[in-house]
């Protein structure tokens, strides 16, 4: 992926990947909350950080 041009400012491709990942993460987080998944997670903040990292790395590898 080439650099992103946002209003004349060039940004690294990771910014675009991060924005898409954030949207996917928020959707998935809401879905997991509705399913009651957070009750079985020992450390929710650590799980969320790992989930975001997994989504971002998967998107970059695609």
Secondary structure by P-SEA (a helix, b strand, c coil): ccccccccccccaaaaaaaaaaaaaaaaaaaaaaaccccccccaaaaaaaaaaaaaaaaaac
